[in-house]
Amino acid sequence: MLPFIIEERTVWERLAEAQKPIVLYGMGLGAEKILRTMKTCHVTVSDVFASDDFVRGQSFYGWQVRTLAEVQARYNDFIIVVAFAFWQDELLRRVETLSKRYELYAPHVPVVGTEAVDSSYLDRHETEIQAAYRLMADEQSRRVYASVWNYKLSGKILYIREVTTPKEEAYALICPSADDVYLDLGAYDGDTIREMTAYAGGSLRRVIALEPDPKNFRKLSAFAETYSGDLHLINAGVYDRDTSITFANKAGRHSAVSRDGKGIKAPMRSIDSVAGEEPVTIIKMDVEGEEAKALAGGKTMLRRDCPRLIVSAYHRNEDTFALPLQIHALNPGYRIYLRQHPYIPAWDNNLYAVKEGFA
């Protein structure tokens, strides 16, 4: 048994046994995933509501979408299931306020895959989960790691909120500067280039940015015209080798490798291929569930240069333990940190890896 697991029952078990009406807060892809899991777990939903600005008399899976006030008028008490992702301060405050008045959950459903995190999942992966926990480089990382697993089991937002820290704290681990060569994997519209540049206090020595989605790449190209530093753009995704695969062309932040074979053919590059002999000092990868493939395609450069890493660790259930173990196996000289930034559910949950002795 993992010593840091406090929760004994899953959110789905609690919801299936609930004696109060269950109302879904939100609609969209996240809500659809949650509804599918609820059906499997025999959870009954009584109503759906959305933030007032989004209620326009529409319906969602047969329910009329109501305002919170309308739901409150229908029921004396109820359970709220948050079914959308957000990071905005106003929404975070609103949901925290609701959690003090009502029983509230924000269930974890993986971005990639459908497997639920329950006691049997933890039992199957106990050795790996414990091994990754031991790799965490500081107490805050261990707190985040434990809280993420308790959140995935319970859907309770307190586990996320009690370990949330601002980006500034994490960038203090990475310490970007004007001397850095930065490889941005999943560059979207240049948002993380702007962020990295701001924390570096000015343009970096060189930026190489990969983005496979055509619409996103047009936005990235427009941003490049305003960027004053050395910025090289590549219209490709990242993988464990140079190849071409089907890409789900969603034209948005979460465009990803196709899971059903539908989409467009997109070129894919490996980190080793892109970097070549040039030393890269910082790599960020937010590649919608392909982080393990991306790391595998950079084994030569990661061992040679030991660049500082920022790696998204939330797309797949196993990312929380598998990615730290993979980074350590590729280069045992890394110190590995885990941080949770403001987000519900536990997205923007990132690994930060730096060379032993880096300051």
Residue, then its C-alpha position, 0 to 999 in steps of 0.5 A: m500500500l502506498p503510504f501517501i494515499i489518504e483516500e480509500r474510495t473513488v469519486w465515482e463510488r461516492l457519486a454512485e451512492a449519493q443520496k442527493p441530486i447530482v448536477l453537472y457544472g459545464m458542458g463540452l468535451g470534458a463533460e462528455k467524458i465525465l458522462r461516459t464514465m458516470k454511465t459505466c459507474h451507474v451514476t445518475v445526473s439530475d441537471v446541468f448548469a453553466s455560468d450565467d454568461f453561457v446559458r442561452g436556452q440550449s440543451f446538453y445531452g437532453w438536459q436543459v442547461r440552467t443557471l446556478a440560480e435555477v438549479q438552486a430553486r429546484y433543489n434544497d441541496f445537491i452535489i456539484v460535479v465540475a466538468f470543464a477545465f479552467w485556470q482563471d482567477e475568477l472561476l477558481r474563486r467561484v468554484e472554491t466558494l461553491s465547494k464551501r456551500y455544496e459537496l463538490y467534485a472535479p473528477h479526474v478523467p485523463v486527456v488521453g485514454t479512459e482508464a480510471v484511477d482506482s485501488s486496482y490501478l494503484d496496486r498494479h503500478e505500486t512499484e513504479i509510483q513509489a519509485a517515482y516518488r523517491l525521485m522527487a527532489d524536494e518536499q514540495s515535489r513530494r507534496v504535489y506528487a501525493s496530492v495529485w494521486n489523492y485528487k485522481l482518486s477522489g476528485k476533491i479540489l482541495y488536493i489541487r489547491e493546497v499544493t498550487t504554486p505560481k509559475e514564478e516559483a517554478y521558473a526560479l528552478i529553470c533560471p532562463s537567461a539571454d544565454d539560453v538556447y530554447l527548444d519549444l515543443g508544442a509552441y502553439d501561438g508563441d505563448t510559452i516563448r513569450e513567457m520564457t522571454a519574460y522570465a529571462g528578462g529579454s530575448l534568448r540566444r536562440v529559440i527553436a519552436l515546433e508546432p504541427d497544427p497548420k492554424n496554430f502555426r500561422k499564429l506562431s508565424a505571426f508572433a515570430e514577426t514581432y519577436s526581436g530575437d533569433l527564432h526558428l520555426i518548424n511546422a512539425g510535431v515531435y516524436d521518437r523519430d523523424t516520420s510522418i503520422t496522422f494528426a488530429n487537426k483540431a486547430g486549437r491548443h489541444s491538437a494532437v496525434s490522432r487516436d482514431g486514424k482521422g486527420i491530416k498527415a503531419p511531419m514529425r521530428s525527433i529532438d535529436s534530429v532537430a538539435g543536431e550538434e547544437p547544444v540546447t539548454i532548455i526544452k519545454m514539451d507540452v505535446e498532448g500525451e506524446e511526452a514519452k515519445a518526445l523524450a525517447g527521441g532525445k536520448t542522445m542530446l539529453r545525455r550529452d547536454c543535460p538541458r533543463l526540462i519542462v515536461s507536461a505530466y498530466h495528459r495520461n494517467e501514467d505520466t505522473f510516474a512514467l515520465p520521471l522514471q524515463i527522465h532518470a533512466l535517460n540521465p541519472g544526473y537530473r534532479i526532478y521537481l513536480r509543480q502544480h500551477p493554478y488549474i482545475p482539474a490538475w492540468d498545468n502539472n509539470l515536471y522540471a528537471v535540472k542538472e545536479g548542482f545547477a544553480 
